[in-house]
Amino acid sequence: MPHFKLTKAQTVARRKVRKGVTLTLCWGRGTGKSWFMRQLAYEAIDQGKVTIALVSPTLKQCKQNHLQ
């Protein structure tokens, strides 16, 4: 798996990701939330852990942000 340089906030959030934890990212605009969540999703899929939920105000926005 490739290694990526994470920001401090992303590193803290990554350490908290585990089964049974709900993670809320209150980072603001332009801070890498979508990229970070995609990386977590790809990692979960790669490891066979596939409980993934994407939340966006509209389906159109969800597609734009997460299905690139």
N, CA, C and O atoms as CSV, one atom per row, in Angstrom:
chain,resi,resn,atom,element,x,y,z
A,1,MET,N,N,0.845,-1.177,0.000
A,1,MET,CA,C,0.000,0.000,0.000
A,1,MET,C,C,0.892,1.242,0.000
A,1,MET,O,O,1.870,1.300,0.745
A,2,PRO,N,N,0.562,2.230,-0.827
A,2,PRO,CA,C,1.367,3.451,-0.865
A,2,PRO,C,C,1.305,4.200,0.464
A,2,PRO,O,O,0.336,4.085,1.214
A,3,HIS,N,N,2.341,4.955,0.735
A,3,HIS,CA,C,2.381,5.776,1.938
A,3,HIS,C,C,2.128,7.226,1.547
A,3,HIS,O,O,2.664,7.710,0.550
A,4,PHE,N,N,1.318,7.909,2.330
A,4,PHE,CA,C,0.978,9.303,2.078
A,4,PHE,C,C,1.353,10.127,3.296
A,4,PHE,O,O,1.260,9.661,4.432
A,5,LYS,N,N,1.774,11.351,3.047
A,5,LYS,CA,C,2.054,12.262,4.147
A,5,LYS,C,C,0.741,12.893,4.585
A,5,LYS,O,O,0.072,13.558,3.794
A,6,LEU,N,N,0.372,12.685,5.845
A,6,LEU,CA,C,-0.868,13.221,6.385
A,6,LEU,C,C,-0.590,14.488,7.176
A,6,LEU,O,O,0.499,14.669,7.722
A,7,THR,N,N,-1.590,15.363,7.232
A,7,THR,CA,C,-1.495,16.538,8.090
A,7,THR,C,C,-1.626,16.079,9.544
A,7,THR,O,O,-1.946,14.919,9.802
A,8,LYS,N,N,-1.382,16.976,10.482
A,8,LYS,CA,C,-1.506,16.629,11.903
A,8,LYS,C,C,-2.933,16.178,12.223
A,8,LYS,O,O,-3.133,15.172,12.904
A,9,ALA,N,N,-3.929,16.934,11.726
A,9,ALA,CA,C,-5.332,16.576,11.991
A,9,ALA,C,C,-5.675,15.217,11.381
A,9,ALA,O,O,-6.378,14.422,12.005
A,10,GLN,N,N,-5.187,14.943,10.170
A,10,GLN,CA,C,-5.450,13.663,9.523
A,10,GLN,C,C,-4.787,12.522,10.293
A,10,GLN,O,O,-5.361,11.440,10.416
A,11,THR,N,N,-3.598,12.758,10.803
A,11,THR,CA,C,-2.897,11.734,11.583
A,11,THR,C,C,-3.662,11.387,12.850
A,11,THR,O,O,-3.815,10.213,13.188
A,12,VAL,N,N,-4.141,12.406,13.549
A,12,VAL,CA,C,-4.923,12.179,14.771
A,12,VAL,C,C,-6.197,11.402,14.441
A,12,VAL,O,O,-6.542,10.444,15.132
A,13,ALA,N,N,-6.894,11.820,13.381
A,13,ALA,CA,C,-8.131,11.143,12.981
A,13,ALA,C,C,-7.849,9.699,12.568
A,13,ALA,O,O,-8.608,8.795,12.918
A,14,ARG,N,N,-6.761,9.477,11.827
A,14,ARG,CA,C,-6.419,8.126,11.354
A,14,ARG,C,C,-6.195,7.183,12.527
A,14,ARG,O,O,-6.568,6.011,12.462
A,15,ARG,N,N,-5.591,7.682,13.593
A,15,ARG,CA,C,-5.325,6.851,14.782
A,15,ARG,C,C,-6.611,6.447,15.494
A,15,ARG,O,O,-6.641,5.433,16.192
A,16,LYS,N,N,-7.661,7.224,15.324
A,16,LYS,CA,C,-8.930,6.936,16.005
A,16,LYS,C,C,-9.834,5.997,15.216
A,16,LYS,O,O,-10.825,5.508,15.758
A,17,VAL,N,N,-9.519,5.737,13.960
A,17,VAL,CA,C,-10.358,4.892,13.114
A,17,VAL,C,C,-10.203,3.432,13.519
A,17,VAL,O,O,-9.115,2.861,13.445
A,18,ARG,N,N,-11.306,2.844,13.944
A,18,ARG,CA,C,-11.358,1.421,14.279
A,18,ARG,C,C,-12.825,1.013,14.377
A,18,ARG,O,O,-13.717,1.862,14.383
A,19,LYS,N,N,-13.059,-0.261,14.453
A,19,LYS,CA,C,-14.418,-0.777,14.504
A,19,LYS,C,C,-15.172,-0.186,15.693
A,19,LYS,O,O,-14.651,-0.125,16.807
A,20,GLY,N,N,-16.413,0.249,15.436
A,20,GLY,CA,C,-17.267,0.779,16.479
A,20,GLY,C,C,-17.101,2.262,16.749
A,20,GLY,O,O,-17.792,2.810,17.608
A,21,VAL,N,N,-16.203,2.923,16.036
A,21,VAL,CA,C,-15.964,4.352,16.251
A,21,VAL,C,C,-16.645,5.141,15.138
A,21,VAL,O,O,-16.496,4.824,13.958
A,22,THR,N,N,-17.392,6.172,15.526
A,22,THR,CA,C,-17.968,7.106,14.553
A,22,THR,C,C,-17.077,8.330,14.537
A,22,THR,O,O,-16.844,8.951,15.574
A,23,LEU,N,N,-16.587,8.672,13.374
A,23,LEU,CA,C,-15.632,9.767,13.235
A,23,LEU,C,C,-16.303,10.952,12.554
A,23,LEU,O,O,-16.871,10.810,11.471
A,24,THR,N,N,-16.238,12.112,13.182
A,24,THR,CA,C,-16.765,13.354,12.609
A,24,THR,C,C,-15.596,14.283,12.346
A,24,THR,O,O,-14.799,14.565,13.240
A,25,LEU,N,N,-15.500,14.757,11.108
A,25,LEU,CA,C,-14.385,15.631,10.728
A,25,LEU,C,C,-14.889,17.062,10.584
A,25,LEU,O,O,-15.548,17.392,9.598
A,26,CYS,N,N,-14.589,17.894,11.541
A,26,CYS,CA,C,-15.000,19.306,11.536
A,26,CYS,C,C,-13.808,20.161,11.152
A,26,CYS,O,O,-13.352,20.991,11.939
A,27,TRP,N,N,-13.303,19.960,9.946
A,27,TRP,CA,C,-12.060,20.599,9.535
A,27,TRP,C,C,-12.250,21.856,8.701
A,27,TRP,O,O,-11.287,22.594,8.491
A,28,GLY,N,N,-13.445,22.123,8.222
A,28,GLY,CA,C,-13.644,23.298,7.374
A,28,GLY,C,C,-13.383,22.989,5.904
A,28,GLY,O,O,-13.087,21.853,5.536
A,29,ARG,N,N,-13.498,24.009,5.086
A,29,ARG,CA,C,-13.363,23.828,3.634
A,29,ARG,C,C,-11.893,23.802,3.220
A,29,ARG,O,O,-11.059,24.513,3.780
A,30,GLY,N,N,-11.600,22.964,2.223
A,30,GLY,CA,C,-10.266,22.937,1.641
A,30,GLY,C,C,-9.189,22.319,2.514
A,30,GLY,O,O,-8.008,22.626,2.357
A,31,THR,N,N,-9.589,21.450,3.432
A,31,THR,CA,C,-8.614,20.863,4.360
A,31,THR,C,C,-8.306,19.397,4.059
A,31,THR,O,O,-7.562,18.759,4.804
A,32,GLY,N,N,-8.860,18.863,2.993
A,32,GLY,CA,C,-8.547,17.493,2.606
A,32,GLY,C,C,-9.477,16.433,3.145
A,32,GLY,O,O,-9.107,15.259,3.189
A,33,LYS,N,N,-10.694,16.816,3.563
A,33,LYS,CA,C,-11.640,15.822,4.110
A,33,LYS,C,C,-11.992,14.756,3.083
A,33,LYS,O,O,-11.928,13.563,3.380
A,34,SER,N,N,-12.363,15.175,1.883
A,34,SER,CA,C,-12.798,14.212,0.861
A,34,SER,C,C,-11.664,13.263,0.500
A,34,SER,O,O,-11.871,12.052,0.413
A,35,TRP,N,N,-10.471,13.801,0.290
A,35,TRP,CA,C,-9.312,12.968,-0.036
A,35,TRP,C,C,-9.048,11.973,1.097
A,35,TRP,O,O,-8.834,10.785,0.853
A,36,PHE,N,N,-9.065,12.467,2.331
A,36,PHE,CA,C,-8.791,11.631,3.498
A,36,PHE,C,C,-9.809,10.502,3.615
A,36,PHE,O,O,-9.435,9.352,3.844
A,37,MET,N,N,-11.086,10.821,3.461
A,37,MET,CA,C,-12.127,9.798,3.575
A,37,MET,C,C,-12.012,8.768,2.456
A,37,MET,O,O,-12.248,7.581,2.679
A,38,ARG,N,N,-11.652,9.215,1.253
A,38,ARG,CA,C,-11.440,8.255,0.156
A,38,ARG,C,C,-10.285,7.310,0.487
A,38,ARG,O,O,-10.380,6.109,0.236
A,39,GLN,N,N,-9.198,7.839,1.047
A,39,GLN,CA,C,-8.059,6.983,1.408
A,39,GLN,C,C,-8.464,5.950,2.449
A,39,GLN,O,O,-8.063,4.790,2.359
A,40,LEU,N,N,-9.261,6.363,3.444
A,40,LEU,CA,C,-9.740,5.413,4.460
A,40,LEU,C,C,-10.635,4.353,3.825
A,40,LEU,O,O,-10.554,3.175,4.174
A,41,ALA,N,N,-11.488,4.774,2.891
A,41,ALA,CA,C,-12.373,3.824,2.214
A,41,ALA,C,C,-11.564,2.826,1.403
A,41,ALA,O,O,-11.834,1.626,1.452
A,42,TYR,N,N,-10.569,3.307,0.654
A,42,TYR,CA,C,-9.733,2.398,-0.143
A,42,TYR,C,C,-8.988,1.421,0.756
A,42,TYR,O,O,-8.867,0.241,0.426
A,43,GLU,N,N,-8.489,1.904,1.888
A,43,GLU,CA,C,-7.791,1.036,2.839
A,43,GLU,C,C,-8.733,-0.022,3.405
A,43,GLU,O,O,-8.364,-1.191,3.517
A,44,ALA,N,N,-9.943,0.385,3.760
A,44,ALA,CA,C,-10.925,-0.564,4.303
A,44,ALA,C,C,-11.289,-1.621,3.274
A,44,ALA,O,O,-11.397,-2.802,3.603
A,45,ILE,N,N,-11.476,-1.200,2.034
A,45,ILE,CA,C,-11.796,-2.155,0.962
A,45,ILE,C,C,-10.632,-3.117,0.772
A,45,ILE,O,O,-10.834,-4.323,0.626
A,46,ASP,N,N,-9.411,-2.583,0.772
A,46,ASP,CA,C,-8.220,-3.410,0.592
A,46,ASP,C,C,-8.089,-4.458,1.694
A,46,ASP,O,O,-7.613,-5.564,1.442
A,47,GLN,N,N,-8.507,-4.118,2.907
A,47,GLN,CA,C,-8.396,-5.036,4.041
A,47,GLN,C,C,-9.640,-5.899,4.233
A,47,GLN,O,O,-9.691,-6.708,5.160
A,48,GLY,N,N,-10.643,-5.739,3.369
A,48,GLY,CA,C,-11.858,-6.532,3.491
A,48,GLY,C,C,-12.854,-5.989,4.494
A,48,GLY,O,O,-13.823,-6.674,4.822
A,49,LYS,N,N,-12.646,-4.773,4.992
A,49,LYS,CA,C,-13.571,-4.117,5.926
A,49,LYS,C,C,-14.354,-3.110,5.111
A,49,LYS,O,O,-13.810,-2.071,4.735
A,50,VAL,N,N,-15.611,-3.388,4.828
A,50,VAL,CA,C,-16.314,-2.556,3.856
A,50,VAL,C,C,-17.595,-1.904,4.354
A,50,VAL,O,O,-18.523,-1.723,3.565
A,51,THR,N,N,-17.685,-1.548,5.617
A,51,THR,CA,C,-18.828,-0.788,6.102
A,51,THR,C,C,-18.509,0.684,5.914
A,51,THR,O,O,-17.812,1.288,6.729
A,52,ILE,N,N,-19.027,1.263,4.825
A,52,ILE,CA,C,-18.675,2.635,4.458
A,52,ILE,C,C,-19.950,3.433,4.239
A,52,ILE,O,O,-20.865,2.976,3.555
A,53,ALA,N,N,-20.008,4.628,4.820
A,53,ALA,CA,C,-21.149,5.528,4.619
A,53,ALA,C,C,-20.617,6.888,4.188
A,53,ALA,O,O,-19.651,7.397,4.758
A,54,LEU,N,N,-21.249,7.466,3.189
A,54,LEU,CA,C,-20.893,8.806,2.732
A,54,LEU,C,C,-22.084,9.713,2.974
A,54,LEU,O,O,-23.209,9.381,2.600
A,55,VAL,N,N,-21.842,10.843,3.592
A,55,VAL,CA,C,-22.929,11.758,3.902
A,55,VAL,C,C,-22.678,13.074,3.169
A,55,VAL,O,O,-21.625,13.694,3.320
A,56,SER,N,N,-23.649,13.482,2.386
A,56,SER,CA,C,-23.607,14.758,1.671
A,56,SER,C,C,-25.029,15.283,1.597
A,56,SER,O,O,-25.984,14.509,1.658
A,57,PRO,N,N,-25.174,16.607,1.466
A,57,PRO,CA,C,-26.521,17.181,1.397
A,57,PRO,C,C,-27.337,16.671,0.205
A,57,PRO,O,O,-28.556,16.532,0.302
A,58,THR,N,N,-26.664,16.392,-0.922
A,58,THR,CA,C,-27.381,15.907,-2.108
A,58,THR,C,C,-26.601,14.767,-2.745
A,58,THR,O,O,-25.393,14.649,-2.535
A,59,LEU,N,N,-27.277,13.930,-3.520
A,59,LEU,CA,C,-26.616,12.854,-4.249
A,59,LEU,C,C,-25.627,13.430,-5.260
A,59,LEU,O,O,-24.544,12.880,-5.458
A,60,LYS,N,N,-26.005,14.539,-5.898
A,60,LYS,CA,C,-25.117,15.181,-6.876
A,60,LYS,C,C,-23.797,15.583,-6.206
A,60,LYS,O,O,-22.722,15.342,-6.756
A,61,GLN,N,N,-23.880,16.196,-5.019
A,61,GLN,CA,C,-22.671,16.603,-4.315
A,61,GLN,C,C,-21.856,15.384,-3.872
A,61,GLN,O,O,-20.627,15.409,-3.924
A,62,CYS,N,N,-22.521,14.345,-3.446
A,62,CYS,CA,C,-21.832,13.112,-3.045
A,62,CYS,C,C,-21.030,12.551,-4.218
A,62,CYS,O,O,-19.867,12.180,-4.057
A,63,LYS,N,N,-21.651,12.488,-5.397
A,63,LYS,CA,C,-20.966,11.993,-6.593
A,63,LYS,C,C,-19.772,12.867,-6.948
A,63,LYS,O,O,-18.704,12.352,-7.279
A,64,GLN,N,N,-19.943,14.189,-6.882
A,64,GLN,CA,C,-18.873,15.112,-7.212
A,64,GLN,C,C,-17.693,14.971,-6.252
A,64,GLN,O,O,-16.536,15.015,-6.671
A,65,ASN,N,N,-17.988,14.802,-4.983
A,65,ASN,CA,C,-16.934,14.771,-3.967
A,65,ASN,C,C,-16.258,13.409,-3.804
A,65,ASN,O,O,-15.053,13.340,-3.562
A,66,HIS,N,N,-17.015,12.343,-3.934
A,66,HIS,CA,C,-16.489,11.036,-3.543
A,66,HIS,C,C,-16.359,10.027,-4.666
A,66,HIS,O,O,-15.680,9.015,-4.486
A,67,LEU,N,N,-16.962,10.248,-5.792
A,67,LEU,CA,C,-16.908,9.255,-6.864
A,67,LEU,C,C,-16.137,9.815,-8.062
A,67,LEU,O,O,-16.622,9.786,-9.193
A,68,GLN,N,N,-14.957,10.314,-7.805
A,68,GLN,CA,C,-14.134,10.923,-8.861
A,68,GLN,C,C,-13.387,9.870,-9.635
A,68,GLN,O,O,-12.644,10.195,-10.562
